[in-house]
Amino acid sequence: MDIEIIPCLNDNYSYLLKDNQTDTVAIIDPSEFGPCDKKINQKYKKLDLILNTHHHFDHVGGNAELKKKYGAKILGFENDKKRIPEIDTLLKDGQEFKIGNLNVKTIFIPGHTSGHIAFYFEKEKVVFTGDTLFSLGCGRVFEGTYQQMFESLNKIKSLPGDTKIYCGHEYTKNNLGFCIKFNPNNKYLKYKEKMLEAKIKDGKPTIPSTIKEEIQTNIFLRYNDVDVKDALNLKNASDLEIFTKLRDLKDNF
């Protein structure tokens, strides 16, 4: 599988995929038509499928024009059938489908929105997490509950550690500052900071990350860390209470 990262809007990422065995081409979360169409033309001059993690405009803005130009089919979660433009195929939680010969599993991860899903390629060890899990962060809770977001993050956290994470936005640098503030003694964060500085200096995306890296560094997956609890002065709080406090603090960071 080939994966091409397409920067869109101010800080969005769309992803162009190709199954090398069948030459089937798909795009995940086309934020806007122009940059996505340009990359499609440069690489393949065709588009078979459009996959949406959720209905927000900065993830579906290119749907209609791309479908019109290439005749691509649009796939999204069944709960978003009235909110994803031009949707053709409604996916269920746990449903598996094919991109050429690539097997994809739909994982329902509500919280950011009520119909948010991830696309998991188990064999290729890749997951596209949209706006639920970011590198060193997680999405805001808009339509769901903190409990839902907490459970959704733990679904992703349970995937194999070497799974690569491709998320919806380039938020890593800002997220790093928040993680360091409330997990200051984390040696993995200090190493991650050096790696990020090098990538940013070279003008490269800071993603993909991996599940293992996120468990080591992402404060929203480290709610049971004693260092984090001490920083929040919530030593006896539950994991959900810690997560909720962190999410509230990040909203105003």
Secondary structure, DSSP 8 states (H G I E B T S, - for coil): -EEEEEEETTTEEEEEEEETTTTEEEEE----HHHHHHHHHHHTS---EEE-SS--HHHHTTHHHHHHHH--EEEEEGGGTTTSTT--EEE-TT-EEEETTEEEEEEE--SSSTT-EEEEETTTTEEEEETTEETTEE---SSS-HHHHHHHHHHHHTS-TT-EEEESB--HHHHHHHHHHHSTT-HHHHHHHHHHHHHHHTT-----EEHHHHHHH-GGG-TT-HHHHHHHT-TT--HHHHHHHHHHHHHT-
